[in-house]
Amino acid sequence: MAENENRIEHEYGGSQIEVLEGLDPVRKRPGMYIGSTGPRGLHHLVYEIVDNAIDEALAGYCNHIEVTIKKENIIEVVDNGRGIPVDIQPKLGIPAVTVVYTVLHAGGKFGGDNSGYKVAGGLHGVGGSVVNALSEWLTVRVRRDGKEYEQTFHRGVAQAPLKVIGETGTTGTTVIFKPDPEMFEELVFNYDTLLTRLREEAFLNAGVRITITDERGDEPVRESMCYEGGIRSFVEHIHRRRQLEVLHPEVIYLRGQQDDIIAEVALQYNSSYNELILSFANNVNTPDGGTHEEGFKSAITRVFNDFGREKGYLKDKDENLSGSDVREGLTAVISVKLTEAQFEGQTKAKLGNTEVRGLLSSIVYDKLKEFFEENPGVAKAVFEKATQAARAREAAKRARELVRRKSALETSRMPGKLADCREKDPSKTEIYIVEGDSAGGSAKMGRDSNIQAILPLWGKMLNVEKARLDKVYGNEKMMPVVTALGCGIGEDFDLSRLRYHKVFIMADADVDGSHICTLMLTFFFRFMRPLIEGGHVYIAQPPLFKLAKGQQVRYAYNEAEMSQLSAQMGQGVKVSRYKGLGEMNPEQLWETTMNPENRVIVQISIEDAERADETFTILMGDKVGPRREFIEKNAQYATLDV
């Protein structure tokens, strides 16, 4: 349950709803408020309403939040908090609930006398009004003071005054809304996306139950989540989902408070080579980190080096362990709750409060060091892991220097099989990484040589999920890719040196081709992640079928499209299935897969770092069970986007 320190003892009424400015800009520039008008922005609407309910939980007045995806992708969010105030807001002379849903920067978060929320995720006070502005319609119902009130809005405009619709013995708020098709590219909510976010909220608010129900199918799908262990349960959940082998059985939990800032850290080491740090401020995920992550990272590095030297794990001749050394195999969840959270932008991707850095640094250094003193067996296990990572880092450094010296002596630094393009402006160029010399040959002859470069792959593909960086250097398949792209890997990565702003992975449209794509994406994800985050990585989609009837030739990218086209073309159509890219002549490869005018491509993005990291761990890790389960569950969704 929320901390007692966060409980609000003051009266919560209309006078606590302060007005900062109007609502007009939202429909004109929705991206400024929800990040985008694509799927990410659509789901952000739900998060904003849920954040308001979470604020009630943080204040100690709410312990159950229900989210329902109704038919036609209508969303309903119900909480059992106090209910939004319905009395008249003094400055505007209208009910406070109407102000909350029609005026930007109006909410219980701005009161200078601390009479509103002490801790709030919806810090900017725009959540309700933005959702209202971007909805075709929205209805809010408030249960408060023995009565139930209701008001309905159309694209942000109240259709009638707030009215009493009945009596009730409960309290809370219900918000029902339908996103506006004029504002969003698509209007379909993803159940798993919402479930992941709501599970995070349940982990971050120990004892608060969050229920999600999807009513769109023939049978409702429902999950109810409540975690008494809080963020410790979060770390356990991550390792259990990925079936990772942990180095110590118990999750390490650190907690501290300074003035009105409460900080929690839960961490545990596993046998993998990858780190996963998830940070939150007032229950809001901060994927770009911020001062809480900075304080954590600096302190854990100091703990390892200071404690290591005190106990003899590090000798006088040894160099200090680096941050990447001590975080290898680490899963950590950081959660801070504070009154005046300073986020960058409404989407709150990064925390900026400087005082948080010092608190996290102090908590982690003192309490983790104390934990190691009391648990020498755990300390020894994680120090062995860190020193192994340090040795691998040194090996990678030597390998990197060897590659650099070798490159400096060569007349050309580019891979021998690279067919470069003539254009030198990276923003205008693209490279196709193609599996096999046969397909590479067709691609070289069929391409637009002015802007398109071709790099055929050969040799054994390295699964980097099971390898450290030192194994990448010298690998005959990976290093030509690194050299051709020109931006380095790991700590040396520099996106500004990227030689092609579009990087295509082109492989056969079969299981082997999908495996090759996954291996290459794993490589990019682990060692060149900004390449994906910057939107530079694409999958080229070759067709599976060629349909010919007389002079008419059509291509299909999946079974369903083949059947549809075959029916349209009528009797006498000849259907051929491609076994691989090498079967296509240069003209066909250009027309179906490489021509910018009509090619089918998929841009790779990282919407959710934890989910993406989990997917790569399952697909490319050592455990067969979770990989089989993932494939069986998701095989039905493995279709090509045309």
C-alpha distance (Angstrom), angle and dihedral (degrees) to the residues before:
residue distance angle dihedral
M1 . . .
A2 3.79 . .
E3 3.81 116.0 .
N4 3.79 117.1 -90.3
E5 3.78 88.4 -128.0
N6 3.81 88.3 66.7
R7 3.80 95.8 53.8
I8 3.79 113.2 120.0
E9 3.77 113.6 -133.2
H10 3.80 96.5 177.4
E11 3.78 125.4 94.5
Y12 3.81 111.7 -89.4
G13 3.78 108.9 -146.3
G14 3.78 145.0 129.0
S15 3.81 94.0 -70.1
Q16 3.82 89.0 65.2
I17 3.83 91.5 62.2
E18 3.81 104.2 90.6
V19 3.81 123.4 -167.6
L20 3.81 121.4 -137.3
E21 3.83 105.8 165.5
G22 3.82 146.4 -29.0
L23 3.81 134.9 -76.3
D24 3.80 104.9 -122.2
P25 3.84 100.9 103.3
V26 3.81 96.5 60.7
R27 3.82 100.4 79.0
K28 3.79 91.1 41.9
R29 3.81 95.5 51.9
P30 3.82 108.2 16.2
G31 3.80 92.7 159.9
M32 3.81 90.1 67.9
Y33 3.79 89.8 62.9
I34 3.81 106.2 33.5
G35 3.81 102.8 22.5
S36 3.81 98.5 -115.4
T37 3.80 143.9 -1.6
G38 3.81 91.2 -119.8
P39 3.82 127.9 88.2
R40 3.81 92.5 -63.6
G41 3.80 92.5 57.2
L42 3.79 92.7 42.8
H43 3.81 92.0 56.2
H44 3.80 90.0 43.1
L45 3.81 88.1 68.9
V46 3.79 89.4 65.0
Y47 3.79 92.1 46.5
E48 3.81 91.6 54.2
I49 3.80 93.0 55.1
V50 3.80 92.6 43.0
D51 3.83 89.5 49.3
N52 3.80 88.7 59.3
A53 3.81 90.0 53.9
I54 3.80 90.1 46.2
D55 3.81 88.6 54.6
E56 3.81 87.2 61.0
A57 3.80 89.1 50.2
L58 3.80 91.4 50.4
A59 3.78 88.7 51.6
G60 3.80 89.3 53.2
Y61 3.81 99.4 -110.9
C62 3.81 104.1 101.4
N63 3.81 131.9 55.4
H64 3.82 103.9 163.5
I65 3.81 129.9 51.6
E66 3.81 121.5 178.5
V67 3.81 123.1 -162.9
T68 3.81 119.8 -171.3
I69 3.80 128.8 -173.7
K70 3.80 103.0 -152.3
K71 3.78 130.7 -166.6
E72 3.82 113.9 -64.6
N73 3.83 88.6 27.3
I74 3.79 94.0 -76.3
I75 3.82 112.8 160.0
E76 3.80 126.5 -142.6
V77 3.82 122.3 -172.1
V78 3.81 118.8 -173.5
D79 3.81 126.3 -177.4
N80 3.80 133.2 176.8
G81 3.79 95.6 -138.5
R82 3.79 126.2 122.4
G83 3.80 95.3 -74.0
I84 3.81 123.8 -113.2
P85 3.83 111.1 -73.7
V86 3.80 113.6 -93.4
D87 3.79 100.0 -171.9
I88 3.79 121.0 105.9
Q89 3.80 116.8 -73.5
P90 3.82 103.9 -131.3
K91 3.82 99.8 -137.5
L92 3.82 98.0 48.4
G93 3.79 101.5 27.4
I94 3.83 94.0 -133.1
P95 3.82 131.1 104.5
A96 3.79 114.0 -71.4
V97 3.82 92.3 -124.7
T98 3.82 89.2 57.3
V99 3.80 89.6 51.5
V100 3.82 91.3 50.8
Y101 3.81 91.2 55.6
T102 3.81 100.4 38.6
V103 3.81 106.9 35.6
L104 3.80 127.3 63.9
H105 3.80 117.5 -126.1
A106 3.79 93.5 18.1
G107 3.78 118.9 131.6
G108 3.78 147.2 94.1
K109 3.81 92.9 -71.0
F110 3.77 105.2 80.7
G111 3.79 104.8 57.4
G112 3.78 109.2 131.0
D113 3.81 90.7 -153.2
N114 3.84 90.5 58.3
S115 3.80 89.4 -117.4
G116 3.81 92.0 132.7
Y117 3.81 125.3 55.8
K118 3.80 117.1 -29.9
V119 3.80 91.1 -160.7
A120 3.79 121.8 26.9
G121 3.78 135.2 167.9
G122 3.81 92.1 -162.8
L123 3.78 88.8 61.8
H124 3.79 98.5 158.3
G125 3.79 93.5 55.6
V126 3.81 93.4 -133.7
G127 3.81 99.9 106.5
G128 3.79 101.5 97.1
S129 3.78 95.9 37.7
V130 3.82 93.8 46.8
V131 3.80 92.6 49.9
N132 3.80 88.9 48.3
A133 3.81 92.7 49.2
L134 3.81 91.9 50.4
S135 3.80 96.1 45.1
E136 3.78 126.5 91.5
W137 3.79 84.5 -139.7
L138 3.78 137.1 -8.4
T139 3.80 131.2 -169.7
V140 3.79 123.3 -165.3
R141 3.78 122.7 -165.9
V142 3.80 121.8 -170.2
R143 3.81 125.1 -163.2
R144 3.77 107.5 -160.2
D145 3.79 140.9 134.4
G146 3.82 92.0 10.0
K147 3.81 94.0 -56.7
E148 3.80 136.5 93.5
Y149 3.80 116.7 -136.6
E150 3.81 129.0 -167.0
Q151 3.79 137.9 -168.0
T152 3.82 129.8 172.9
F153 3.81 127.8 -155.1
H154 3.80 133.5 -165.8
R155 3.82 114.6 -150.2
G156 3.80 89.0 -25.0
V157 3.81 97.8 -45.6
A158 3.82 120.2 113.1
Q159 3.80 111.4 -119.0
A160 3.81 93.8 -160.1
P161 3.81 138.4 -6.9
L162 3.80 120.6 -79.7
K163 3.80 109.1 -79.9
V164 3.81 139.1 -171.2
I165 3.81 111.2 -114.5
G166 3.79 100.2 177.1
E167 3.77 149.9 -40.1
T168 3.81 126.3 -75.2
G169 3.77 141.0 179.1
T170 3.81 93.9 -148.8
T171 3.80 135.6 72.3
G172 3.78 132.3 -139.8
T173 3.79 145.2 86.0
T174 3.80 132.2 -87.2
V175 3.81 120.8 -164.1
I176 3.82 121.1 -172.7
F177 3.79 120.0 -179.0
K178 3.79 143.2 163.0
P179 3.83 116.0 -149.1
D180 3.78 114.6 -120.2
P181 3.85 114.6 -107.1
E182 3.81 87.6 -151.3
M183 3.81 89.2 64.3
F184 3.82 105.6 39.1
E185 3.79 134.4 60.4
E186 3.81 91.2 -140.9
L187 3.79 134.0 6.1
V188 3.81 104.2 -152.2
F189 3.80 117.7 116.2
N190 3.81 118.2 -146.1
Y191 3.79 110.6 -133.4
D192 3.81 94.6 -155.2
T193 3.81 91.9 50.4
L194 3.80 91.5 53.6
L195 3.80 92.2 41.9
T196 3.81 91.4 54.8
R197 3.79 92.8 51.0
L198 3.80 94.3 44.9
R199 3.79 91.4 48.2
E200 3.81 87.7 55.4
E201 3.79 89.4 53.5
A202 3.81 90.7 50.7
F203 3.81 91.2 51.1
L204 3.80 92.0 47.9
N205 3.81 93.6 50.5
A206 3.77 106.3 49.3
G207 3.80 111.4 -149.1
V208 3.82 96.8 16.0
R209 3.80 112.5 118.8
I210 3.80 117.4 -141.2
T211 3.79 120.0 -172.1
I212 3.80 127.0 -169.0
T213 3.81 124.1 -169.0
D214 3.80 128.6 -175.5
E215 3.81 111.4 -157.0
R216 3.81 97.5 173.8
G217 3.81 97.4 94.4
D218 3.79 131.7 66.4
E219 3.81 89.2 -92.5
P220 3.82 123.4 31.8
V221 3.81 116.7 -110.1
R222 3.79 113.6 -145.1
E223 3.78 138.4 177.1
S224 3.80 127.7 178.2
M225 3.80 119.1 -163.5
C226 3.80 132.1 -167.9
Y227 3.83 123.0 156.5
E228 3.78 119.0 -169.9
G229 3.82 89.4 -175.2
G230 3.80 92.3 61.9
I231 3.79 115.7 -165.7
R232 3.81 91.2 -4.1
S233 3.79 86.5 64.9
F234 3.82 87.5 47.7
V235 3.81 92.5 59.9
E236 3.81 91.5 44.5
H237 3.81 89.6 50.6
I238 3.81 92.4 52.8
H239 3.80 93.3 51.3
R240 3.80 92.8 43.0
R241 3.80 92.5 51.0
R242 3.80 92.0 50.7
Q243 3.80 94.1 37.9
L244 3.79 89.7 -132.8
E245 3.79 119.9 171.3
V246 3.82 108.5 -116.2
L247 3.82 122.5 -144.6
H248 3.81 94.2 -143.8
P249 3.81 127.3 24.9
E250 3.80 101.1 -134.0
V251 3.80 125.4 64.7
I252 3.81 110.8 -122.1
Y253 3.82 109.6 -123.9
L254 3.81 123.5 -164.5
R255 3.78 125.4 -178.7
G256 3.78 136.1 173.7
Q257 3.77 143.3 156.8
Q258 3.79 135.2 -147.7
D259 3.80 118.4 -177.4
D260 3.82 105.0 -50.3
I261 3.82 95.9 -16.4
I262 3.81 119.0 99.9
A263 3.81 118.0 -171.6
E264 3.80 130.1 -171.1
V265 3.80 130.1 -177.1
A266 3.81 127.8 -174.3
L267 3.81 118.8 -175.6
Q268 3.78 140.7 168.6
Y269 3.80 134.0 171.9
N270 3.80 125.5 -129.6
S271 3.81 134.6 -173.7
S272 3.83 96.0 -103.5
Y273 3.80 124.9 102.4
N274 3.80 95.1 -125.7
E275 3.78 133.6 88.2
L276 3.79 126.6 -143.2
I277 3.80 119.4 -168.8
L278 3.79 118.0 176.5
S279 3.79 116.2 -172.1
F280 3.79 131.3 -170.0
A281 3.78 136.2 -176.8
N282 3.80 117.3 -162.4
N283 3.83 86.9 -13.3
V284 3.81 91.9 -56.9
N285 3.79 114.7 125.4
T286 3.82 111.6 -121.6
P287 3.84 103.8 -160.2
D288 3.81 91.4 174.7
G289 3.80 90.8 54.0
G290 3.78 118.8 -142.1
T291 3.77 138.1 -173.0
H292 3.83 94.8 -28.6
E293 3.81 91.3 56.9
E294 3.79 92.0 43.1
G295 3.79 92.1 53.3
F296 3.80 91.4 47.3
K297 3.80 95.2 48.4
S298 3.80 96.3 46.5
A299 3.82 92.4 47.3
I300 3.80 97.1 47.9
T301 3.81 90.0 51.3
R302 3.82 91.1 50.5
V303 3.81 91.4 47.8
F304 3.79 92.8 53.8
N305 3.79 93.8 47.9
D306 3.81 97.5 42.3
F307 3.80 95.7 41.8
G308 3.79 91.5 40.9
R309 3.79 92.1 56.7
E310 3.79 93.3 43.4
K311 3.81 91.5 54.0
G312 3.80 97.4 37.5
Y313 3.80 97.0 -110.9
L314 3.80 85.9 123.0
K315 3.81 119.1 44.3
D316 3.79 125.6 -147.4
K317 3.80 90.5 -103.8
D318 3.81 92.8 52.4
E319 3.77 121.4 98.0
N320 3.77 118.5 -124.9
L321 3.77 117.2 -87.6
S322 3.79 113.6 -105.1
G323 3.78 126.3 -128.5
S324 3.80 91.4 -104.6
D325 3.83 90.0 51.4
V326 3.79 94.9 55.9
R327 3.82 93.6 42.0
E328 3.81 97.2 51.5
G329 3.80 108.0 121.1
L330 3.81 91.9 6.3
T331 3.79 123.9 141.3
A332 3.81 112.4 -171.4
V333 3.79 136.8 169.3
I334 3.81 117.9 -160.3
S335 3.80 120.3 -167.7
V336 3.79 126.3 178.9
K337 3.80 128.2 179.0
L338 3.78 120.8 -165.4
T339 3.78 142.0 155.3
E340 3.80 101.7 -121.6
A341 3.81 105.2 35.6
Q342 3.80 112.8 -179.7
F343 3.79 111.0 -152.2
E344 3.77 129.5 179.5
G345 3.80 105.2 -116.4
Q346 3.80 130.7 -22.9
T347 3.81 91.9 -72.7
K348 3.84 86.8 62.8
A349 3.81 97.9 -143.0
K350 3.82 96.2 156.9
L351 3.81 135.8 31.5
G352 3.79 117.7 -134.8
N353 3.84 107.1 -177.8
T354 3.81 106.8 127.2
E355 3.81 94.2 -159.9
V356 3.82 90.0 62.2
R357 3.80 91.8 62.9
G358 3.79 92.1 60.6
L359 3.79 94.1 46.0
L360 3.82 93.8 50.8
S361 3.78 91.1 45.2
S362 3.80 92.0 52.0
I363 3.81 95.5 44.7
V364 3.79 95.3 47.1
Y365 3.80 95.6 43.7
D366 3.79 97.0 47.3
K367 3.79 100.8 36.4
L368 3.81 98.5 38.7
K369 3.78 91.2 48.9
E370 3.81 88.7 49.9
F371 3.80 89.9 49.6
F372 3.81 91.6 52.4
E373 3.82 90.2 50.2
E374 3.79 90.5 53.4
N375 3.83 95.5 41.2
P376 3.83 107.6 42.0
G377 3.81 92.4 165.0
V378 3.80 91.9 59.6
A379 3.80 90.9 43.5
K380 3.81 91.4 53.9
A381 3.82 93.2 49.1
V382 3.80 95.7 50.4
F383 3.82 93.1 42.6
E384 3.80 90.2 53.9
K385 3.80 87.9 52.0
A386 3.81 92.2 49.9
T387 3.82 94.9 46.9
Q388 3.81 90.5 50.0
A389 3.80 88.1 52.4
A390 3.82 89.7 50.2
R391 3.80 91.4 52.8
A392 3.80 90.4 49.1
R393 3.82 89.7 49.0
E394 3.81 90.1 54.0
A395 3.80 90.0 48.2
A396 3.80 89.3 50.6
K397 3.80 90.2 49.7
R398 3.80 91.4 52.6
A399 3.80 91.1 46.7
R400 3.79 90.9 48.4
E401 3.81 92.1 51.4
L402 3.79 89.9 48.4
V403 3.80 90.5 52.6
R404 3.81 90.4 48.4
R405 3.83 93.4 50.2
K406 3.77 91.2 46.6
S407 3.80 91.5 49.7
A408 3.80 91.9 49.3
L409 3.81 90.5 56.7
E410 3.79 94.7 48.9
T411 3.81 121.0 91.6
S412 3.80 89.6 -133.6
R413 3.79 125.5 28.1
M414 3.80 93.3 -159.9
P415 3.82 121.0 96.7
G416 3.78 113.3 -94.1
K417 3.81 94.2 -122.1
L418 3.81 94.6 50.2
A419 3.80 112.9 114.0
D420 3.80 99.5 -159.5
C421 3.78 126.9 -157.5
R422 3.80 126.9 -118.7
E423 3.82 98.0 -124.9
K424 3.82 112.0 90.3
D425 3.82 99.1 -168.8
P426 3.84 104.0 100.0
S427 3.80 92.3 -153.3
K428 3.80 89.6 64.4
T429 3.80 99.5 42.7
E430 3.79 136.8 81.4
I431 3.79 135.5 -170.2
Y432 3.79 127.6 -147.9
I433 3.80 115.4 -149.5
V434 3.80 101.5 -156.6
E435 3.79 129.2 -170.0
G436 3.80 112.3 -129.6
D437 3.80 135.9 14.4
S438 3.80 92.8 -107.0
A439 3.79 94.3 57.6
G440 3.80 89.0 38.8
G441 3.78 90.0 56.4
S442 3.80 92.6 51.4
A443 3.79 90.5 46.5
K444 3.81 92.1 51.3
M445 3.80 91.9 52.2
G446 3.79 95.6 41.8
R447 3.80 100.5 43.6
D448 3.79 132.4 98.5
S449 3.80 95.2 -106.5
N450 3.79 91.6 -162.9
I451 3.81 94.7 69.4
Q452 3.83 107.1 5.1
A453 3.81 124.9 81.6
I454 3.82 123.1 -169.2
L455 3.81 126.4 -149.4
P456 3.82 115.6 -178.6
L457 3.80 115.3 -155.0
W458 3.77 123.3 -135.9
G459 3.78 137.3 169.5
K460 3.80 128.9 36.6
M461 3.81 117.2 -26.5
L462 3.81 110.9 -128.2
N463 3.81 118.4 -133.9
V464 3.80 98.8 -140.3
E465 3.81 91.7 -172.1
K466 3.81 85.4 77.9
A467 3.81 97.6 38.0
R468 3.80 139.7 68.5
L469 3.78 124.0 -130.2
D470 3.81 93.5 -94.4
K471 3.82 89.1 66.9
V472 3.79 91.8 55.6
Y473 3.80 94.8 61.2
G474 3.77 109.4 86.0
N475 3.82 94.0 14.8
E476 3.78 105.2 140.7
K477 3.77 94.1 -139.6
M478 3.80 102.5 39.5
M479 3.80 102.5 40.8
P480 3.83 95.8 58.3
V481 3.82 87.3 56.3
V482 3.81 91.4 49.4
T483 3.81 91.9 47.5
A484 3.81 94.1 46.8
L485 3.80 94.4 49.4
G486 3.81 90.4 48.1
C487 3.82 98.6 -154.2
G488 3.82 100.7 101.2
I489 3.79 128.4 -132.9
G490 3.79 138.7 -98.1
E491 3.81 114.4 -3.6
D492 3.82 90.5 -5.2
F493 3.80 93.6 57.8
D494 3.81 113.2 128.0
L495 3.81 115.5 175.4
S496 3.82 91.6 -164.2
R497 3.82 88.9 69.5
L498 3.81 94.0 57.0
R499 3.82 107.9 131.8
Y500 3.83 96.6 -159.2
H501 3.79 123.6 36.1
K502 3.81 92.3 -157.3
V503 3.80 116.6 54.7
F504 3.81 113.3 -173.0
I505 3.79 125.6 -165.8
M506 3.81 106.7 -154.5
A507 3.80 118.1 -173.5
D508 3.78 137.4 146.9
A509 3.80 117.2 -69.5
D510 3.81 93.9 -115.4
V511 3.80 140.2 83.5
D512 3.82 93.4 -78.5
G513 3.78 90.4 49.5
S514 3.80 90.9 50.3
H515 3.81 89.5 50.7
I516 3.79 90.9 52.2
C517 3.82 90.7 49.2
T518 3.80 90.9 50.0
L519 3.81 92.6 49.7
M520 3.80 91.6 49.8
L521 3.81 92.9 45.6
T522 3.80 89.6 49.4
F523 3.79 88.4 54.4
F524 3.80 92.2 50.3
F525 3.81 91.8 44.1
R526 3.81 94.7 51.4
F527 3.79 102.8 37.7
M528 3.82 107.6 15.8
R529 3.80 102.5 30.3
P530 3.86 95.8 148.0
L531 3.80 86.0 63.9
I532 3.82 89.0 65.8
E533 3.81 94.7 36.4
G534 3.81 89.2 53.7
G535 3.80 91.7 54.9
H536 3.81 95.6 -114.7
V537 3.83 100.1 125.1
Y538 3.80 123.4 85.8
I539 3.79 139.0 170.7
A540 3.80 114.5 -134.3
Q541 3.81 110.3 -141.8
P542 3.81 114.6 -145.6
P543 3.81 116.1 -164.2
L544 3.79 121.8 -103.0
F545 3.80 96.6 -151.1
K546 3.79 140.3 37.7
L547 3.80 116.5 -155.8
A548 3.81 117.9 -164.1
K549 3.80 131.8 -179.5
G550 3.77 115.8 166.8
Q551 3.79 107.2 -51.6
Q552 3.79 92.6 -18.6
V553 3.83 115.7 101.7
R554 3.80 125.0 -179.6
Y555 3.82 132.6 174.0
A556 3.80 128.7 -142.5
Y557 3.79 125.9 -160.0
N558 3.81 98.5 -161.6
E559 3.79 142.4 14.2
A560 3.80 95.1 -95.1
E561 3.79 93.3 52.1
M562 3.80 90.7 46.4
S563 3.80 90.8 54.6
Q564 3.80 91.7 47.0
L565 3.80 94.3 48.9
S566 3.79 91.9 44.0
A567 3.80 90.3 55.3
Q568 3.80 91.5 47.4
M569 3.82 94.0 50.0
G570 3.80 91.6 49.2
Q571 3.79 132.3 -153.7
G572 3.77 120.1 -8.4
V573 3.82 95.3 37.2
K574 3.80 113.2 144.2
V575 3.80 114.8 -144.6
S576 3.82 120.5 -158.7
R577 3.78 124.1 -176.0
Y578 3.79 117.4 -145.3
K579 3.78 114.4 -132.0
G580 3.78 92.8 -165.8
L581 3.79 148.0 -22.9
G582 3.80 89.8 -89.6
E583 3.82 89.7 68.4
M584 3.79 91.9 63.8
N585 3.77 120.5 86.7
P586 3.82 116.7 -132.6
E587 3.80 93.5 -97.2
Q588 3.81 92.9 52.4
L589 3.79 92.8 46.3
W590 3.79 90.7 51.1
E591 3.77 94.7 46.6
T592 3.81 97.2 45.4
T593 3.78 105.8 31.7
M594 3.82 114.0 12.1
N595 3.81 108.5 34.9
P596 3.85 106.1 104.9
E597 3.79 89.3 -148.5
N598 3.79 96.9 65.2
R599 3.81 111.0 2.0
V600 3.80 121.4 127.7
I601 3.81 112.8 -127.1
V602 3.80 138.1 164.4
Q603 3.79 120.9 -146.5
I604 3.79 112.7 -141.4
S605 3.80 115.6 -134.2
I606 3.79 136.6 171.3
E607 3.79 106.1 -129.7
D608 3.75 95.1 163.6
A609 3.80 120.6 19.4
E610 3.79 95.2 -160.3
R611 3.82 93.8 49.5
A612 3.80 93.1 45.0
D613 3.80 91.0 47.8
E614 3.79 90.4 49.3
T615 3.81 92.1 49.6
F616 3.80 93.2 52.6
T617 3.81 91.0 46.2
I618 3.81 91.3 52.3
L619 3.80 96.3 43.9
M620 3.79 99.1 41.5
G621 3.81 103.8 26.4
D622 3.80 130.8 97.6
K623 3.81 98.5 -97.4
V624 3.82 114.8 95.4
G625 3.82 96.1 -171.8
P626 3.82 99.9 64.3
R627 3.81 90.8 40.8
R628 3.81 91.0 55.5
E629 3.81 90.9 45.5
F630 3.81 91.3 50.5
I631 3.81 93.1 49.3
E632 3.82 93.2 47.0
K633 3.81 91.5 48.7
N634 3.81 96.6 45.6
A635 3.82 103.0 33.0
Q636 3.82 89.8 95.7
Y637 3.81 89.9 60.9
A638 3.82 95.8 49.7
T639 3.79 96.9 110.2
L640 3.78 130.8 134.6
D641 3.80 119.3 -111.2
V642 3.80 108.8 -127.1
